[in-house]
Amino acid sequence: MQPVLTSKKFGNTPKGDEIQLFTFSIPGQIEVSVMNYGATWTHLLIPDRNGKLEDVVLGFDTLDGYLQKDYLEHYCYIGSTIGRIAGRITDNRFHLEGKTYELPANLNGIHLHGGMEGWDKKVWESEPFETNNSVGVTFYYQSKAGEENYPGTIDIWVTYTLDETGRLEISYKASSDEKTIINPTNHAYFNLTGDFSKTIEGHGFFVDAGKYLPMNQNSLPTGEIASVGGTPFDFRNLKTISEPIHREHSQLEIAGGIDHCFVLNQPEDCAVLYDPESGRKLKLSTTEPGIQVYTGNYLGNNFEGKNGLTYGKRTAICLETQHFPDSCNHPEFPSILLMPEEIFQSRTQFVFSAE
């Protein structure tokens, strides 16, 4: 069925910018909403096995929720486009062309998810579109040279597309006028129960990854690419999250759960999230080499979300497709360099079903 595209005003920023909410829907099958503040994914309504549509991503009912002080102070990045660099960076610096770039620290002395005002806090230009079998919107932002002290002016396009089958794709395209680094992702939080008072510990999870990246005490990769065999990070067969996440393991202690990058074996159907209670299933494919899996360990009922609920620990799980964290300081990792003559491109697809 041909999806339908609508839009409406979602609010105004403190600077007076009007924010638009774009909704793509196939009646009874799926409804996706995104906004041009942070190129953010705000809503996802999909049916359970009985056809009941419920929202399964964390977010807020209005723009004011994304601007509230209690939310911003907890650095949750709910649904946002993250850039220029996803994750943390060792010593808040990297070296390029013989020069050291010092980056601003925004969370406990660490440069996280793009810095003080990353792409998640920018107002993006938006261009909705319709084709014969899909609808969507392309968000555009120009990140000037020197923004958060990164080199090069980057033009970045993020496109959300919903096709007639109900498949959702997030694609990225970027270019730069000089040598720089880039590693964006989307930071959606999923809870397939549709009830944000419940945790995701009862969800089944699969990721086609035989290796993962251990972290140091600062939640930065050690540089080791370790086997998942015999560890709580072995999800090569679908298993309930609650069992491995409560095992005693030094890596789980660092983050209070899983907040690690998994090294993907192949791009198609590389991760599955399943809620046995509702029957909802998410199947993910990506062109990226890794997926940062975060089990909502730092959520702590600190701010009000949708329907007046607060989001507690493990209310949701993030599946952040990306290059490996801190790749700019690990030459052995896949490169995140972007040259002036190159085009950065990345795609992640989500297929939803119920059984």
C-alpha positions as CSV (number, residue, x, y, z in Angstrom):
1,M,0.0,0.0,0.0
2,Q,1.3,3.5,-0.9
3,P,2.4,5.3,2.3
4,V,1.0,8.7,3.2
5,L,3.1,11.8,4.2
6,T,1.7,14.5,6.4
7,S,3.4,17.3,8.4
8,K,2.5,19.7,11.2
9,K,4.2,22.2,13.5
10,F,5.8,20.6,16.5
11,G,6.9,23.7,18.3
12,N,9.5,26.5,18.3
13,T,13.1,26.6,19.6
14,P,14.1,29.3,22.1
15,K,15.7,31.1,19.1
16,G,12.3,31.2,17.3
17,D,12.9,28.5,14.7
18,E,9.7,26.6,13.8
19,I,10.1,22.9,14.0
20,Q,8.1,20.6,11.7
21,L,7.0,17.0,12.5
22,F,6.8,14.8,9.4
23,T,4.7,11.6,9.6
24,F,4.8,8.7,7.2
25,S,2.1,6.0,7.6
26,I,0.5,3.0,6.1
27,P,-2.9,2.6,7.9
28,G,-2.9,-0.3,10.3
29,Q,0.7,-1.2,9.5
30,I,3.1,1.5,10.5
31,E,3.4,5.2,11.5
32,V,6.8,6.9,11.7
33,S,7.4,10.5,12.7
34,V,10.6,12.5,12.5
35,M,11.4,16.2,13.1
36,N,13.9,18.7,11.7
37,Y,15.3,19.5,15.2
38,G,18.3,17.1,15.4
39,A,16.9,15.2,12.4
40,T,15.3,13.2,15.2
41,W,13.1,10.1,15.0
42,T,10.3,10.8,17.5
43,H,7.6,8.1,17.1
44,L,7.2,4.6,15.7
45,L,3.7,3.0,15.9
46,I,3.6,-0.7,14.8
47,P,1.0,-3.4,15.5
48,D,1.3,-6.3,17.9
49,R,0.2,-9.8,16.9
50,N,-3.4,-8.8,17.5
51,G,-3.2,-5.7,15.3
52,K,-2.9,-3.2,18.2
53,L,-0.8,-0.2,17.2
54,E,1.5,1.2,19.9
55,D,4.4,3.6,20.0
56,V,7.7,1.6,20.5
57,V,10.4,4.3,20.6
58,L,11.1,6.7,23.5
59,G,10.6,10.4,22.9
60,F,8.4,13.3,23.9
61,D,4.9,14.5,23.1
62,T,6.1,18.0,22.2
63,L,9.3,19.8,21.2
64,D,9.5,21.2,24.7
65,G,10.3,17.7,26.0
66,Y,13.5,17.6,23.9
67,L,14.4,21.1,25.3
68,Q,13.7,20.5,29.0
69,K,16.7,21.0,31.3
70,D,16.4,17.7,33.1
71,Y,16.6,15.8,29.8
72,L,19.5,17.8,28.3
73,E,21.5,17.4,31.5
74,H,21.4,13.6,31.2
75,Y,22.8,13.3,27.6
76,C,20.3,10.7,26.4
77,Y,20.1,11.8,22.7
78,I,16.7,10.2,22.3
79,G,16.1,9.4,18.6
80,S,18.6,12.0,17.5
81,T,21.0,12.1,14.6
82,I,24.5,11.9,16.2
83,G,27.5,13.7,14.6
84,R,30.1,14.5,13.6
85,I,31.4,11.5,15.7
86,A,29.3,9.0,17.5
87,G,30.6,7.9,20.9
88,R,33.5,9.1,23.0
89,I,37.0,10.1,21.9
90,T,40.2,9.3,23.9
91,D,41.6,12.3,25.7
92,N,39.2,14.5,23.6
93,R,41.7,14.7,20.8
94,F,42.8,13.2,17.5
95,H,45.6,13.8,15.1
96,L,45.2,14.5,11.4
97,E,47.8,15.8,8.8
98,G,50.3,16.3,11.6
99,K,48.0,18.5,13.6
100,T,46.3,17.7,16.9
101,Y,42.6,18.7,17.3
102,E,41.5,19.3,20.9
103,L,37.7,18.7,21.3
104,P,35.4,20.2,23.9
105,A,34.3,18.0,26.8
106,N,30.6,17.9,27.4
107,L,30.0,15.0,29.8
108,N,32.2,14.4,32.8
109,G,35.3,15.6,31.1
110,I,34.7,13.5,27.9
111,H,33.8,14.6,24.4
112,L,30.6,12.6,23.6
113,H,28.4,12.4,20.5
114,G,29.7,15.5,18.8
115,G,30.4,17.8,21.7
116,M,28.7,20.7,23.3
117,E,26.2,21.3,20.5
118,G,26.3,18.3,18.2
119,W,24.1,17.6,15.2
120,D,21.3,16.5,17.6
121,K,20.8,20.1,18.7
122,K,20.8,21.7,15.2
123,V,17.8,22.8,13.2
124,W,18.1,21.1,9.8
125,E,16.6,22.1,6.5
126,S,14.0,19.7,5.4
127,E,12.6,18.5,2.0
128,P,9.7,16.0,2.1
129,F,9.3,13.8,-1.0
130,E,6.9,11.2,-2.5
131,T,7.7,8.6,-5.2
132,N,5.6,5.9,-6.8
133,N,6.2,3.5,-3.9
134,S,7.6,5.5,-1.0
135,V,7.5,8.7,1.0
136,G,10.1,10.4,3.2
137,V,12.0,13.5,4.1
138,T,15.6,14.6,3.5
139,F,17.2,16.7,6.2
140,Y,20.3,18.8,5.3
141,Y,22.8,20.6,7.5
142,Q,26.1,22.3,6.9
143,S,28.6,21.8,9.6
144,K,31.1,24.6,9.3
145,A,34.9,24.1,9.6
146,G,35.8,24.6,13.3
147,E,32.5,23.6,14.6
148,E,33.3,21.8,17.9
149,N,36.9,22.3,16.6
150,Y,36.6,19.7,13.9
151,P,38.3,20.4,10.6
152,G,36.6,20.9,7.2
153,T,33.1,22.1,6.3
154,I,30.8,19.0,6.0
155,D,27.5,19.0,4.0
156,I,25.4,16.2,5.5
157,W,22.1,14.8,4.3
158,V,20.0,12.4,6.4
159,T,17.1,10.8,4.6
160,Y,14.2,8.8,6.2
161,T,12.3,6.7,3.7
162,L,9.2,4.5,4.2
163,D,8.3,2.3,1.3
164,E,5.1,0.5,0.3
165,T,6.1,-2.7,2.2
166,G,6.5,-0.8,5.5
167,R,10.3,-0.9,5.4
168,L,12.0,2.1,7.0
169,E,15.4,3.3,5.8
170,I,17.8,5.9,7.3
171,S,20.5,6.9,4.8
172,Y,23.4,9.3,5.2
173,K,25.3,11.2,2.6
174,A,28.2,13.7,3.3
175,S,31.0,15.6,1.6
176,S,33.7,17.8,2.9
177,D,35.9,20.5,1.5
178,E,39.0,19.2,3.3
179,K,40.3,16.1,5.0
180,T,38.3,15.3,8.1
181,I,36.6,12.5,10.1
182,I,32.9,11.5,10.2
183,N,31.0,8.7,12.0
184,P,27.3,9.5,12.4
185,T,24.5,7.3,13.8
186,N,20.9,7.4,14.9
187,H,20.2,7.1,18.6
188,A,16.6,5.7,18.7
189,Y,15.6,3.8,21.8
190,F,13.3,0.8,21.2
191,N,10.9,-0.9,23.6
192,L,8.7,-3.3,21.5
193,T,6.2,-3.9,24.3
194,G,4.7,-0.5,23.7
195,D,4.6,0.0,27.4
196,F,7.4,2.3,28.7
197,S,6.8,1.3,32.3
198,K,8.4,-2.1,31.4
199,T,12.0,-2.9,30.7
200,I,13.5,-4.6,27.6
201,E,15.0,-7.4,29.6
202,G,12.3,-9.8,28.4
203,H,13.1,-9.0,24.7
204,G,14.9,-11.5,22.6
205,F,18.0,-10.2,20.8
206,F,20.2,-11.6,18.0
207,V,23.2,-10.0,16.4
208,D,25.4,-11.7,13.8
209,A,28.7,-10.8,15.4
210,G,31.4,-13.1,16.5
211,K,33.5,-10.3,18.0
212,Y,33.0,-7.2,20.1
213,L,35.1,-4.3,21.4
214,P,36.0,-4.4,25.1
215,M,36.1,-1.1,26.9
216,N,38.3,0.5,29.5
217,Q,37.0,2.2,32.7
218,N,36.2,5.4,30.6
219,S,33.9,3.4,28.3
220,L,36.4,3.7,25.4
221,P,37.6,0.8,23.3
222,T,40.8,-0.7,24.5
223,G,41.8,-1.5,20.9
224,E,41.2,-5.2,21.3
225,I,38.7,-7.0,19.0
226,A,37.6,-9.9,21.2
227,S,35.6,-13.1,20.6
228,V,32.1,-13.1,22.1
229,G,32.5,-16.8,22.8
230,G,31.9,-17.7,26.4
231,T,30.9,-14.0,27.3
232,P,27.6,-12.3,27.9
233,F,28.0,-10.7,24.5
234,D,27.3,-13.8,22.5
235,F,24.0,-13.2,20.8
236,R,24.7,-15.2,17.8
237,N,21.5,-17.1,18.6
238,L,18.4,-15.3,19.7
239,K,18.3,-15.1,23.5
240,T,16.5,-13.2,26.2
241,I,18.5,-10.1,27.2
242,S,17.9,-10.7,31.0
243,E,20.0,-13.8,31.2
244,P,23.4,-12.5,30.0
245,I,23.0,-8.9,31.3
246,H,22.9,-10.1,34.9
247,R,26.0,-12.3,34.7
248,E,29.2,-11.4,36.5
249,H,31.6,-9.9,34.0
250,S,34.0,-7.0,34.2
251,Q,32.8,-5.5,31.0
252,L,29.2,-5.4,32.2
253,E,30.3,-3.7,35.4
254,I,31.9,-0.8,33.5
255,A,28.6,0.4,32.0
256,G,26.1,-1.3,34.3
257,G,25.1,-3.5,31.4
258,I,25.8,-3.6,27.6
259,D,27.1,-0.4,26.0
260,H,29.5,-2.1,23.5
261,C,30.2,-2.2,19.8
262,F,29.6,-5.5,18.0
263,V,31.6,-6.3,14.9
264,L,29.1,-7.4,12.3
265,N,29.7,-10.4,10.1
266,Q,27.5,-9.3,7.2
267,P,25.1,-6.5,6.3
268,E,21.8,-8.2,5.7
269,D,19.5,-9.1,8.6
270,C,22.4,-8.7,11.0
271,A,20.3,-7.9,14.1
272,V,16.9,-8.9,15.4
273,L,14.9,-7.6,18.4
274,Y,11.8,-9.5,19.4
275,D,9.2,-9.0,22.2
276,P,7.5,-12.4,22.9
277,E,4.8,-10.6,24.9
278,S,3.5,-8.5,22.0
279,G,4.9,-10.6,19.1
280,R,6.6,-7.5,17.6
281,K,9.8,-8.0,15.8
282,L,12.4,-5.6,14.4
283,K,14.9,-6.9,11.8
284,L,17.9,-4.6,11.0
285,S,20.3,-4.5,8.0
286,T,23.1,-2.0,7.6
287,T,26.1,-1.0,5.4
288,E,28.1,-0.1,8.6
289,P,30.7,-2.5,10.1
290,G,29.5,-2.2,13.6
291,I,26.5,-1.7,15.9
292,Q,26.7,-0.1,19.3
293,V,24.3,-1.9,21.5
294,Y,23.2,0.1,24.6
295,T,20.7,-1.3,27.0
296,G,19.5,1.9,28.6
297,N,21.8,1.5,31.7
298,Y,21.9,5.2,32.5
299,L,18.2,6.0,32.3
300,G,17.1,6.8,35.8
301,N,13.5,8.3,35.8
302,N,15.1,11.8,35.6
303,F,12.7,13.4,33.2
304,E,9.2,13.1,31.9
305,G,8.7,11.4,28.6
306,K,5.6,10.4,26.6
307,N,2.2,10.1,28.3
308,G,3.7,11.6,31.5
309,L,5.9,8.6,32.1
310,T,9.5,8.7,33.2
311,Y,12.1,6.4,31.6
312,G,13.8,4.1,34.0
313,K,16.9,1.9,33.7
314,R,16.6,-0.5,30.8
315,T,13.3,1.0,29.6
316,A,14.7,0.7,26.0
317,I,17.6,-0.5,23.9
318,C,19.6,1.4,21.3
319,L,20.9,-0.2,18.1
320,E,23.4,2.4,16.8
321,T,24.8,1.3,13.4
322,Q,28.2,3.0,12.9
323,H,31.9,2.6,12.4
324,F,33.7,1.6,15.5
325,P,33.9,4.2,18.4
326,D,37.1,6.2,18.7
327,S,38.3,5.0,15.3
328,C,40.2,8.2,14.9
329,N,42.6,7.0,17.6
330,H,42.8,3.4,16.5
331,P,44.3,3.0,13.0
332,E,43.6,-0.8,13.2
333,F,39.8,0.0,13.1
334,P,37.9,0.7,9.8
335,S,38.8,4.3,8.8
336,I,36.4,7.2,9.4
337,L,38.5,9.6,7.2
338,L,36.6,11.6,4.7
339,M,38.6,13.1,1.8
340,P,37.5,16.1,-0.2
341,E,37.0,14.0,-3.4
342,E,35.0,11.4,-1.6
343,I,31.3,11.0,-0.7
344,F,30.4,9.4,2.6
345,Q,27.4,7.1,2.3
346,S,25.7,4.8,4.8
347,R,22.3,3.0,5.0
348,T,20.4,1.2,7.7
349,Q,17.1,-0.5,7.1
350,F,14.4,-1.6,9.6
351,V,11.7,-4.2,8.8
352,F,8.9,-4.7,11.4
353,S,6.6,-7.6,11.8
354,A,4.5,-9.4,14.4
355,E,4.2,-13.1,15.1
